[in-house]
Amino acid sequence: MTTYTGRCHCGQTEWTTKLDGPAHILCHCDACKLLSGGESTLNQMANEGDLKITKGSTKTYTYYGDSGKPVNCYYCPNCTAHVYHHQTVLGPKIVVRTGLLQDSKGFPVVAEIFGKDKLKWQPQIAEKMFEGPPE
């Protein structure tokens, strides 16, 4: 496990998280597109206890995912950058927004999820493409 540091756009919220290594998983689901305003989000799974807010705080927004279970989104209360999400269907796992981590520009894309929702003009980047959530 490697520890990474992240910060939001305004710098009011900072955190550390432990991840398996430098990697992005692109999520093409419609919820991520609506929440981010982009064509996908950059993510990686982590254990809930491995992310620590080191400066500031987060607010929470909750919606219901395809599973029918709550998805809690934790974001900076000032600039609204999403730090991580907790999909309750995943138990103690969280989804960390890897695009907000220091030096993440060099992270490789190792998989793509919710390919069924990918924009038609968007090319496949990773070797692994899942039509829905990873199996």
N, C-alpha and C positions, 0 to 999 in steps of 0.2 A: 504494500500500500504506500502511496505517495501523498503527501499533504500539499494542497494547492491553496492559494489565496485568491479571493474574489472581492469585487466591489461593484456597487451600482453606478449608474451614470453620474449622479450628483456627488458621490463620495460619502453620503450620510450613513450608508449601511455597508459594512465590510464583514467578511467571514473567512473561515478556513474549512476545508473539506478534505477527507481522505478518499482517494479513488484508486482503482486498480492500476491506472496508468493514464498517460495522455491519449485521449480518444474522444471523438464526438460520435453520437448516434443522432442522425437526423430524424426528426418526427414530422411527418406530413399530415397529421390529423387536423381536422377542421377546427377543433378547439384551440390547438396551438397557433394556427394561422390567425384566428380571430383575436386571441390574446396578445399576439406579438405584432400583428400587422404585416407579417412577412410570409414568405412561401413555406418556411419550415422553422423549426427551432433546433438548437444544438444542446444535447443532453448526455447524461450518463447516470446510471443507477448507483446509489450509495446506501449505506446503512444509516438510518435516521440519526443515530448517536454520533456519526462521523462528521456532521456539519455543525459548526459552532459560530454563532454570531459574535464577532469581536468588537464591533462598533455599531452603535445605533440599535435599531429594532426593525421588525417587520410587521406588516399588517396582513390580514388573511382575507382571501376571497374564496368562496366555495361554490362549486358547480357539481353536477352529476355526470359522470363519464358514461361511456357505452355500456359498462357493466351494471349501471344503475346505482353504483356506490359513489359516495362523496369524493371529490378531488379538492384538496385544500391547497391553494396557491399562496405562497408567502412572498411578499414583495416589499420594496422600499416604500415607506409612507409618503415620501417626498416626490421622487421621480418615477415611481411605480415600476422600476425594473424588477423582473421576477427572479428571485434568488433560487427557489426550488419549489417543487410541488410534491404533495404527499397524496398518492392515489391509495385510498384506504384498502382497496382490493389487494394491494401488494403487501399488506402487513407492515413490518418495520422498515421497508425499503422506501427511499425517496428518489425523486428525479431532479438532479442538480442541473442547472442551466450552465453548461460548460463554456458557452461563449462569453461569460462574464468573468472567467478566471484569467489570472495573469498568465501571459505567454501562451494563451490558447490558440492563437493564430496558426501555430505550427502543429496542432493536434491533427492526426489523420481522422478521416471519416471511416469508421469501421462497419457501420450498418445503417440501414434506413428502415423506419417502421411506418406503418399506415400508408404503404405505397398505393393502396386503393384510392386515397385522397390526394395523391400528388398532382400538382398542376400539370396539365398535358404537355406544356412546353419545357418542362423541367427534365434534364437528363438524369439518369441514374448515376450516382457517384460511387457508392460503395459496392463491393462484390455481393454482400448480403442484403437482400431486400425482402422484407416481410410485408404482406398485404395488410395485416392488422398489427396487433401488439406482438412482441417477440414471443416465441414458444418456449 
